[in-house]
Amino acid sequence: MRKLKLRLVFAIAIILPLAGCQTPEPPLETTQTTPGPRTSSGVSSSEAPDEPSPEESLAPRVEAVVSSHELATAAGVEILAAGGSAADASVAVAAVLSVVEPFYSSVLGGGTWALYYDADGRAVTSMNGVGPVGSEATLSDYRPRAGIPGMHQAIVPGAWDGWMLWLEAYGELELGDVLAPAIAVAREGYPVSTEMSFWLTRQEDRIRNSPVMASIYLPDGDLLAPGETVYQTGMADTFESLVAVYDDAVAEGHAAGIAAARDYFYRGPIADAIVSFSEENAGYLTEQDFAEFSAELVEPISIEYDELSVYQNPPNSQGIAMLEALNILEGFDFAGQSAGDAAVVHRQVEAIKLVVGPPLAAQLLCDS
């Protein structure tokens, strides 16, 4: 039975900067160990591979960067060209996306998951950079406000810690080099896209009621229109402050610089500012919530689909839903069908509905 290589319609953002990729040979190893000292290849000294053969040294270098915005993709390409690793490029991409698509994601707020494939060690690692809800949250207080936008919906922003852990483990470049493209885009400005204009229009009332957002998106009292320039100087300032503390500490090593940037965020002025804003707007975040949070590198989950090993981030992500849906779809014969055929799309949708909706989600994918 031939399996169609399905282009599943999961809502998962994918960044694929690939440095020195080789044709994979199963099985892959997974790892959740803390990396040792960095070497010139970015591999832990305890796991550094043997020197490549002359034939391997002459193998062409294959790189690719994929993102949802051209400026972010360009940042990833720039980092790889400068000798950065895939991890460096992915953080640069995420940082630029934080500037140009603040309605979707931010390395400075919210959470993130990511998968890293180390071609040298043939290992897949999952990064969990998602923080918990604020410790002051209670069901009785939250339930009446469920679904209403506000700081009560905010979690401890674990994304920054996750990306810093990423750079400590797999990065080659200094933090200032990685964040330089995002700082430039934020300070020099970028054109409002039609997609951004759509989101600004939907959120106009909230923007007008926020002096900070109004100063960015309503500079003359009117919403910025497509093609007009938006400046994120406040975000540039924040990135630069993080780079500054990294630079002050990096003489003691890259890990020391990363630790300083993490502390500045979670135990310094950034955490203080977020907690103060949370308190002023009926949120649940505390300084202790920030101080106690730490992202993790963990073992991913995986399945075998046809002849492929498919990896995903474990819970607390929804990656398990994707794998469960693939397990369901493996029982169908897609011979002679293309990914866009109605019957194929219908089966994908129904498989996803089974694993994310009742009753299976409640039975299989929830905490016990």
KOLLO-941679 format. One record per residue (C-alpha): residue number from 1; residue in three letters; chain; x, y, z. Coordinates in Angstrom, 1 decimal. Each point is the difference from the previous one (the first is absolute). Last residue first. Layout:
N
TORMAR   n res chain     c1     c2     c3
TORMAR NUM ALA     A      X      Y      Z
...
END
This chain:
368
TORMAR   n res chain     c1     c2     c3
TORMAR 368 SER     A   -4.7   12.5   34.6
TORMAR 367 ASP     A    1.1    2.8   -2.3
TORMAR 366 CYS     A   -1.8    0.1   -3.3
TORMAR 365 LEU     A    0.9   -1.6   -3.3
TORMAR 364 LEU     A   -1.6   -3.5    0.0
TORMAR 363 GLN     A   -3.5    0.1    1.6
TORMAR 362 ALA     A   -0.8    3.7   -0.3
TORMAR 361 ALA     A    1.5    0.2   -3.5
TORMAR 360 LEU     A   -1.9   -3.2   -1.0
TORMAR 359 PRO     A   -3.5    1.3    1.0
TORMAR 358 PRO     A    0.1    2.7   -1.0
TORMAR 357 GLY     A    2.2    2.0   -2.3
TORMAR 356 VAL     A    3.7    0.2   -0.8
TORMAR 355 VAL     A    0.7   -3.6   -0.9
TORMAR 354 LEU     A   -3.2   -0.8   -2.0
TORMAR 353 LYS     A   -0.2    3.4   -1.6
TORMAR 352 ILE     A    3.6   -0.5   -1.4
TORMAR 351 ALA     A   -0.9   -3.3   -1.6
TORMAR 350 GLU     A   -3.2    1.5   -1.4
TORMAR 349 VAL     A    1.9    2.9   -1.6
TORMAR 348 GLN     A    2.7   -2.3   -1.5
TORMAR 347 ARG     A   -2.7   -2.3   -1.4
TORMAR 346 HIS     A   -1.8    2.9   -1.6
TORMAR 345 VAL     A    3.2    1.4   -1.5
TORMAR 344 VAL     A    0.7   -3.4   -1.6
TORMAR 343 ALA     A   -3.5   -0.4   -1.3
TORMAR 342 ALA     A   -0.1    3.5   -1.4
TORMAR 341 ASP     A    3.3   -0.5   -1.9
TORMAR 340 GLY     A    2.7    2.6    0.8
TORMAR 339 ALA     A    2.6   -2.5    1.2
TORMAR 338 SER     A   -0.3   -2.1   -3.1
TORMAR 337 GLN     A   -1.6   -3.4   -0.4
TORMAR 336 GLY     A    1.1   -3.0   -2.0
TORMAR 335 ALA     A    0.8   -2.1    3.1
TORMAR 334 PHE     A   -1.2    1.7    3.2
TORMAR 333 ASP     A   -0.8   -3.3    1.8
TORMAR 332 PHE     A   -1.2    0.8    3.5
TORMAR 331 GLY     A    1.2   -1.6    3.3
TORMAR 330 GLU     A    2.9    2.4    0.2
TORMAR 329 LEU     A   -2.5    2.8    0.4
TORMAR 328 ILE     A   -0.8   -0.9    3.6
TORMAR 327 ASN     A    3.6   -0.2    1.0
TORMAR 326 LEU     A    0.5    3.4   -1.7
TORMAR 325 ALA     A   -2.8    1.5    2.1
TORMAR 324 GLU     A    1.6   -1.4    3.2
TORMAR 323 LEU     A    3.3    1.6   -1.1
TORMAR 322 MET     A   -1.5    3.4   -0.6
TORMAR 321 ALA     A   -1.9   -0.1    3.3
TORMAR 320 ILE     A    3.2   -0.9    1.8
TORMAR 319 GLY     A    1.4    3.3   -1.2
TORMAR 318 GLN     A   -2.5    1.9    2.0
TORMAR 317 SER     A    2.7    1.3    2.3
TORMAR 316 ASN     A    0.0   -0.6    3.8
TORMAR 315 PRO     A    0.5   -2.8   -1.1
TORMAR 314 PRO     A    2.8   -1.3   -2.1
TORMAR 313 ASN     A    1.5    1.8   -3.0
TORMAR 312 GLN     A   -0.2   -1.9   -3.2
TORMAR 311 TYR     A    2.0   -2.5   -2.1
TORMAR 310 VAL     A   -1.0   -2.0   -3.0
TORMAR 309 SER     A    2.2   -3.0   -1.0
TORMAR 308 LEU     A   -0.9   -0.7   -3.6
TORMAR 307 GLU     A   -0.4   -3.3   -2.0
TORMAR 306 ASP     A   -3.8   -0.2    0.4
TORMAR 305 TYR     A   -0.5    2.1    3.1
TORMAR 304 GLU     A    2.1   -1.0    2.9
TORMAR 303 ILE     A   -0.8    2.0    3.2
TORMAR 302 SER     A    1.8    2.6    2.1
TORMAR 301 ILE     A    0.2    1.8    3.3
TORMAR 300 PRO     A    2.8    2.5    0.8
TORMAR 299 GLU     A    2.4   -0.4    2.8
TORMAR 298 VAL     A    0.5    3.2    2.0
TORMAR 297 LEU     A    1.9    3.3   -0.1
TORMAR 296 GLU     A   -1.7    2.1    2.7
TORMAR 295 ALA     A   -1.0    3.6    0.8
TORMAR 294 SER     A    0.4    1.3    3.5
TORMAR 293 PHE     A   -2.5    1.9    2.1
TORMAR 292 GLU     A    0.5    0.7    3.7
TORMAR 291 ALA     A    1.0    3.7   -0.3
TORMAR 290 PHE     A   -2.8    0.8   -2.3
TORMAR 289 ASP     A   -2.8   -1.5    2.2
TORMAR 288 GLN     A    1.7    1.6    3.0
TORMAR 287 GLU     A   -0.4    3.4   -1.6
TORMAR 286 THR     A   -3.7   -0.6   -0.2
TORMAR 285 LEU     A   -2.5   -0.5   -2.8
TORMAR 284 TYR     A   -3.7   -0.2    0.6
TORMAR 283 GLY     A   -1.4    2.9   -2.1
TORMAR 282 ALA     A   -2.5    2.7    1.0
TORMAR 281 ASN     A    1.4    2.7   -2.2
TORMAR 280 GLU     A    2.2    2.0    2.4
TORMAR 279 GLU     A    1.4   -3.2    1.5
TORMAR 278 SER     A    0.9   -1.4   -3.4
TORMAR 277 PHE     A    1.7    3.3   -1.0
TORMAR 276 SER     A    2.1   -0.1    3.1
TORMAR 275 VAL     A    0.8   -3.7   -0.6
TORMAR 274 ILE     A    1.1    0.8   -3.6
TORMAR 273 ALA     A    2.2    2.9    1.1
TORMAR 272 ASP     A    1.6   -2.0    2.9
TORMAR 271 ALA     A    0.7   -2.9   -2.3
TORMAR 270 ILE     A    1.7    2.3   -2.5
TORMAR 269 PRO     A    1.9    1.8    2.8
TORMAR 268 GLY     A    1.7   -3.1    1.4
TORMAR 267 ARG     A   -0.6   -3.6    1.2
TORMAR 266 TYR     A   -1.5   -1.5   -3.1
TORMAR 265 PHE     A    1.3    2.2   -2.8
TORMAR 264 TYR     A    3.3    1.2    1.5
TORMAR 263 ASP     A    0.6   -3.5    1.3
TORMAR 262 ARG     A   -0.4   -1.6   -3.5
TORMAR 261 ALA     A    2.3    2.6   -1.5
TORMAR 260 ALA     A    2.6   -0.6    2.7
TORMAR 259 ALA     A   -0.3   -3.8   -0.4
TORMAR 258 ILE     A    0.6    0.4   -3.8
TORMAR 257 GLY     A    3.1    2.0    0.7
TORMAR 256 ALA     A    1.3   -2.5    2.5
TORMAR 255 ALA     A   -0.6   -2.9   -2.5
TORMAR 254 HIS     A    1.9    1.9   -2.7
TORMAR 253 GLY     A    3.1    0.3    2.2
TORMAR 252 GLU     A    1.3    2.1    3.0
TORMAR 251 ALA     A    0.7    2.9   -2.4
TORMAR 250 VAL     A   -3.7   -0.4   -1.0
TORMAR 249 ALA     A   -1.2    1.7    3.1
TORMAR 248 ASP     A   -0.2    3.7   -1.0
TORMAR 247 ASP     A   -0.9   -1.0   -3.6
TORMAR 246 TYR     A   -2.9   -2.0    1.2
TORMAR 245 VAL     A   -1.2    2.9    2.1
TORMAR 244 ALA     A    0.2    2.3   -3.0
TORMAR 243 VAL     A   -1.7   -2.5   -2.3
TORMAR 242 LEU     A   -3.0   -0.1    2.3
TORMAR 241 SER     A   -0.1    3.8    0.1
TORMAR 240 GLU     A    0.2    0.1   -3.8
TORMAR 239 PHE     A   -3.0   -2.3   -0.4
TORMAR 238 THR     A   -2.0    2.2    2.3
TORMAR 237 ASP     A    0.9    3.2   -1.8
TORMAR 236 ALA     A   -0.9   -1.6   -3.3
TORMAR 235 MET     A   -3.3   -1.0    1.4
TORMAR 234 GLY     A   -0.6    3.6    1.1
TORMAR 233 THR     A    1.0    1.3   -3.4
TORMAR 232 GLN     A   -2.6   -2.1   -1.8
TORMAR 231 TYR     A   -0.5    2.2   -3.1
TORMAR 230 VAL     A   -2.8   -0.4   -2.5
TORMAR 229 THR     A    0.3    1.3   -3.5
TORMAR 228 GLU     A   -2.9    0.4   -2.3
TORMAR 227 GLY     A   -0.5   -2.5   -2.8
TORMAR 226 PRO     A   -3.4   -1.2    1.3
TORMAR 225 ALA     A   -1.6    2.6    2.1
TORMAR 224 LEU     A    1.0    1.2    3.5
TORMAR 223 LEU     A   -3.0    0.6    2.2
TORMAR 222 ASP     A   -0.9    3.6    0.4
TORMAR 221 GLY     A    0.9    2.4    2.8
TORMAR 220 ASP     A    3.3    1.1   -1.5
TORMAR 219 PRO     A    2.2   -2.7    1.5
TORMAR 218 LEU     A   -2.9   -2.5    0.4
TORMAR 217 TYR     A    1.8   -3.3   -0.2
TORMAR 216 ILE     A    3.0    0.6    2.2
TORMAR 215 SER     A   -1.1    2.8    2.3
TORMAR 214 ALA     A   -3.4   -1.6    0.2
TORMAR 213 MET     A    1.5   -3.2    1.2
TORMAR 212 VAL     A    1.7    1.8    2.9
TORMAR 211 PRO     A   -3.0    2.2    0.8
TORMAR 210 SER     A   -2.4   -3.0    0.1
TORMAR 209 ASN     A   -3.7    0.8   -0.5
TORMAR 208 ARG     A    0.5    0.8   -3.6
TORMAR 207 ILE     A    1.7   -3.3   -0.6
TORMAR 206 ARG     A   -2.8   -1.9    1.7
TORMAR 205 ASP     A   -2.6    1.7   -2.2
TORMAR 204 GLU     A    2.0   -0.6   -3.2
TORMAR 203 GLN     A    0.5   -3.7    0.6
TORMAR 202 ARG     A   -1.7   -1.3   -3.1
TORMAR 201 THR     A    1.4    2.8   -2.1
TORMAR 200 LEU     A    3.5   -0.7    1.3
TORMAR 199 TRP     A   -0.4   -3.6   -0.9
TORMAR 198 PHE     A   -1.1    0.7   -3.6
TORMAR 197 SER     A    2.8    2.6   -0.4
TORMAR 196 MET     A    2.5   -2.6    1.1
TORMAR 195 GLU     A   -1.2   -2.4   -2.7
TORMAR 194 THR     A    0.1    2.8   -2.6
TORMAR 193 SER     A    3.6    0.6    1.0
TORMAR 192 VAL     A    1.2    3.1    1.8
TORMAR 191 PRO     A    3.4    1.0   -1.3
TORMAR 190 TYR     A    3.1   -0.4    2.2
TORMAR 189 GLY     A    1.8    2.3    2.5
TORMAR 188 GLU     A    3.6    1.0    0.6
TORMAR 187 ARG     A   -0.1   -0.8    3.7
TORMAR 186 ALA     A   -2.0   -3.2   -0.1
TORMAR 185 VAL     A    1.6   -1.3   -3.2
TORMAR 184 ALA     A    3.5    0.8    1.2
TORMAR 183 ILE     A   -0.6   -1.6    3.5
TORMAR 182 ALA     A   -1.4   -3.1   -1.6
TORMAR 181 PRO     A    3.0   -0.4   -2.4
TORMAR 180 ALA     A    2.5    0.6    2.9
TORMAR 179 LEU     A   -1.6   -2.6    2.3
TORMAR 178 VAL     A    2.2   -2.9   -1.0
TORMAR 177 ASP     A    3.2    2.2   -0.2
TORMAR 176 GLY     A   -0.7    1.5    3.4
TORMAR 175 LEU     A   -0.5   -3.4    1.5
TORMAR 174 GLU     A    3.4   -1.3   -1.0
TORMAR 173 LEU     A    0.2   -2.6   -2.7
TORMAR 172 GLU     A    0.4   -3.7    0.0
TORMAR 171 GLY     A   -3.2   -1.2    1.7
TORMAR 170 TYR     A   -1.0   -3.5    0.8
TORMAR 169 ALA     A   -0.4   -0.5    3.8
TORMAR 168 GLU     A    0.3    3.6    1.2
TORMAR 167 LEU     A   -1.9    1.3   -3.0
TORMAR 166 TRP     A   -2.9   -2.4    0.7
TORMAR 165 LEU     A    0.0    0.8    3.7
TORMAR 164 MET     A   -0.3    3.6   -1.0
TORMAR 163 TRP     A   -2.9   -0.8   -2.3
TORMAR 162 GLY     A   -1.8   -1.8    2.8
TORMAR 161 ASP     A    0.6    2.7    2.5
TORMAR 160 TRP     A   -1.4    2.6   -2.4
TORMAR 159 ALA     A   -3.1   -2.1   -0.9
TORMAR 158 GLY     A   -1.0   -0.6    3.7
TORMAR 157 PRO     A   -2.3    3.0    0.4
TORMAR 156 VAL     A   -1.7   -0.9    3.3
TORMAR 155 ILE     A   -3.6   -0.4   -1.3
TORMAR 154 ALA     A   -2.4    2.7   -0.9
TORMAR 153 GLN     A   -3.8   -0.5   -0.1
TORMAR 152 HIS     A   -0.5    2.2    3.1
TORMAR 151 MET     A    1.8    2.7   -1.9
TORMAR 150 GLY     A   -3.0    0.6   -2.2
TORMAR 149 PRO     A   -2.2   -1.3   -2.8
TORMAR 148 ILE     A   -3.3   -1.6    1.2
TORMAR 147 GLY     A   -0.1   -3.7   -0.7
TORMAR 146 ALA     A   -0.2   -0.9    3.7
TORMAR 145 ARG     A   -0.9    3.0    2.1
TORMAR 144 PRO     A   -2.7   -1.5    2.2
TORMAR 143 ARG     A    2.1   -3.1    0.3
TORMAR 142 TYR     A    3.2    1.7    1.1
TORMAR 141 ASP     A   -0.9    1.2    3.5
TORMAR 140 SER     A   -1.6   -3.2    1.2
TORMAR 139 LEU     A    2.6   -2.1   -1.7
TORMAR 138 THR     A    2.8    1.7    1.7
TORMAR 137 ALA     A    3.0    1.8   -1.5
TORMAR 136 GLU     A    2.6    1.4    2.4
TORMAR 135 SER     A    2.7   -2.4   -1.2
TORMAR 134 GLY     A   -0.1    1.4   -3.5
TORMAR 133 VAL     A   -0.5   -2.6   -2.7
TORMAR 132 PRO     A    2.9   -2.2   -0.8
TORMAR 131 GLY     A    2.9    0.7   -2.4
TORMAR 130 VAL     A    0.6   -1.5   -3.5
TORMAR 129 GLY     A    3.5   -0.3   -1.2
TORMAR 128 ASN     A    0.1   -3.8   -0.5
TORMAR 127 MET     A    2.9   -0.8   -2.4
TORMAR 126 SER     A    0.0   -3.4   -1.7
TORMAR 125 THR     A    3.2   -1.8   -1.0
TORMAR 124 VAL     A    0.6   -2.3   -3.0
TORMAR 123 ALA     A    3.4   -1.7   -0.2
TORMAR 122 ARG     A    2.1   -1.1   -3.0
TORMAR 121 GLY     A    3.2    1.2    1.9
TORMAR 120 ASP     A    1.3    1.8   -3.1
TORMAR 119 ALA     A   -3.4    0.8   -1.5
TORMAR 118 ASP     A   -1.3    1.5    3.2
TORMAR 117 TYR     A   -3.7    0.3   -0.5
TORMAR 116 TYR     A   -1.7    2.6    2.1
TORMAR 115 LEU     A   -3.8    0.2    0.8
TORMAR 114 ALA     A   -1.7    3.1    1.3
TORMAR 113 TRP     A   -2.6    1.0    2.5
TORMAR 112 THR     A   -1.0    3.6    0.9
TORMAR 111 GLY     A   -1.6    2.1    2.6
TORMAR 110 GLY     A   -1.5    3.5    0.5
TORMAR 109 GLY     A    2.0    3.1    0.0
TORMAR 108 LEU     A    3.5    1.2   -0.9
TORMAR 107 VAL     A    0.7   -2.4   -2.8
TORMAR 106 SER     A   -3.3    1.2   -1.4
TORMAR 105 SER     A   -2.9   -1.6   -2.0
TORMAR 104 TYR     A   -3.0    0.6   -2.2
TORMAR 103 PHE     A   -1.2    3.6    0.3
TORMAR 102 PRO     A    3.5    1.2    0.4
TORMAR 101 GLU     A    0.7   -1.0   -3.6
TORMAR 100 VAL     A    2.8    2.4   -1.2
TORMAR  99 VAL     A    1.9    0.4    3.3
TORMAR  98 SER     A   -0.5   -3.4    1.6
TORMAR  97 LEU     A    0.5   -1.6   -3.5
TORMAR  96 VAL     A    3.5    1.7    0.1
TORMAR  95 ALA     A    0.8   -1.7    3.3
TORMAR  94 ALA     A   -1.3   -3.4   -1.2
TORMAR  93 VAL     A    2.2    0.1   -3.1
TORMAR  92 ALA     A    3.0    1.0    2.0
TORMAR  91 VAL     A   -0.7   -2.9    2.5
TORMAR  90 SER     A   -0.3   -2.4   -2.9
TORMAR  89 ALA     A    3.2    1.2   -1.6
TORMAR  88 ASP     A    2.0   -0.4    3.2
TORMAR  87 ALA     A   -1.4   -3.5    0.5
TORMAR  86 ALA     A    0.8   -1.0   -3.6
TORMAR  85 SER     A    3.5    1.0    0.7
TORMAR  84 GLY     A    1.7    3.3   -0.8
TORMAR  83 GLY     A    2.8    0.4   -2.4
TORMAR  82 ALA     A   -0.8    3.5   -1.3
TORMAR  81 ALA     A   -1.9   -1.5   -3.0
TORMAR  80 LEU     A   -2.2   -1.9    2.5
TORMAR  79 ILE     A   -0.8    3.2    1.8
TORMAR  78 GLU     A   -0.8    1.9   -3.2
TORMAR  77 VAL     A   -2.3   -2.8   -1.3
TORMAR  76 GLY     A   -1.9    0.1    3.3
TORMAR  75 ALA     A   -0.4    3.7   -0.2
TORMAR  74 ALA     A   -1.2   -0.2   -3.6
TORMAR  73 THR     A   -2.7   -2.4    1.1
TORMAR  72 ALA     A   -1.1    2.4    2.7
TORMAR  71 LEU     A   -0.2    2.9   -2.5
TORMAR  70 GLU     A   -1.9   -2.2   -2.4
TORMAR  69 HIS     A   -2.7   -0.9    2.4
TORMAR  68 SER     A   -1.7   -3.4    0.8
TORMAR  67 SER     A    3.3   -1.9    0.5
TORMAR  66 VAL     A    2.2   -2.5   -1.8
TORMAR  65 VAL     A    3.8   -0.1    0.0
TORMAR  64 ALA     A    2.0   -2.5   -2.0
TORMAR  63 GLU     A    3.6   -1.1    0.0
TORMAR  62 VAL     A    1.9   -2.7   -1.9
TORMAR  61 ARG     A    3.8   -0.1    0.3
TORMAR  60 PRO     A    1.5   -2.0   -2.8
TORMAR  59 ALA     A    2.2   -3.0    1.0
TORMAR  58 LEU     A    3.7    0.7   -0.3
TORMAR  57 SER     A    0.6   -0.6    3.7
TORMAR  56 GLU     A   -1.9   -3.2   -0.2
TORMAR  55 GLU     A    2.3   -1.4   -2.7
TORMAR  54 PRO     A    3.1    1.1    1.9
TORMAR  53 SER     A   -1.4   -1.9    3.1
TORMAR  52 PRO     A   -1.5    2.0    2.8
TORMAR  51 GLU     A    1.8    0.2    3.3
TORMAR  50 ASP     A   -1.8   -2.2    2.6
TORMAR  49 PRO     A   -3.1    1.4    1.6
TORMAR  48 ALA     A   -0.1    2.2    3.2
TORMAR  47 GLU     A   -2.2   -1.6    2.6
TORMAR  46 SER     A    1.9    0.8    3.3
TORMAR  45 SER     A    1.1    3.3   -1.5
TORMAR  44 SER     A   -3.6    1.0   -0.6
TORMAR  43 VAL     A   -0.5    0.8   -3.7
TORMAR  42 GLY     A    0.1    3.6   -1.2
TORMAR  41 SER     A    2.7   -0.8   -2.5
TORMAR  40 SER     A    2.6    2.3    1.6
TORMAR  39 THR     A   -0.7   -1.8    3.3
TORMAR  38 ARG     A   -2.5    0.9    2.6
TORMAR  37 PRO     A    0.4   -1.4    3.5
TORMAR  36 GLY     A   -2.5   -2.8    0.9
TORMAR  35 PRO     A   -3.6   -0.2   -1.1
TORMAR  34 THR     A   -2.7   -0.8    2.5
TORMAR  33 THR     A   -1.5   -3.4   -0.9
TORMAR  32 GLN     A   -3.5   -0.3   -1.5
TORMAR  31 THR     A    0.9   -2.1   -3.0
TORMAR  30 THR     A   -1.6   -1.9   -2.8
TORMAR  29 GLU     A    1.8   -2.3   -2.3
TORMAR  28 LEU     A   -0.9   -0.5   -3.6
TORMAR  27 PRO     A   -0.3   -3.5   -1.5
TORMAR  26 PRO     A    0.1    0.3   -2.9
TORMAR  25 GLU     A    2.2    1.5   -2.6
TORMAR  24 PRO     A   -0.6    3.7   -0.8
TORMAR  23 THR     A    1.4    1.5   -3.2
TORMAR  22 GLN     A    2.3    2.8    1.2
TORMAR  21 CYS     A   -0.7    3.6    0.9
TORMAR  20 GLY     A    3.0    2.3    0.5
TORMAR  19 ALA     A   -2.2    2.8    1.5
TORMAR  18 LEU     A   -3.8   -0.2   -0.2
TORMAR  17 PRO     A   -2.1    3.0    1.0
TORMAR  16 LEU     A   -3.5   -1.5    0.0
TORMAR  15 ILE     A   -2.5    2.2    1.9
TORMAR  14 ILE     A   -3.5   -1.5    0.3
TORMAR  13 ALA     A   -3.1    1.5    1.5
TORMAR  12 ILE     A   -2.6   -2.6    0.8
TORMAR  11 ALA     A   -3.7    0.4   -0.8
TORMAR  10 PHE     A   -0.4   -3.5   -1.4
TORMAR   9 VAL     A   -1.1   -0.3   -3.6
TORMAR   8 LEU     A    1.9   -3.1   -0.8
TORMAR   7 ARG     A    2.1   -0.2   -3.2
TORMAR   6 LEU     A   -0.3   -3.7   -0.4
TORMAR   5 LYS     A    2.7   -2.2   -1.5
TORMAR   4 LEU     A   -2.5   -2.4   -1.5
TORMAR   3 LYS     A    0.4   -3.5    1.2
TORMAR   2 ARG     A    0.3   -2.8   -2.6
TORMAR   1 MET     A   -1.6   -3.3    1.1
END
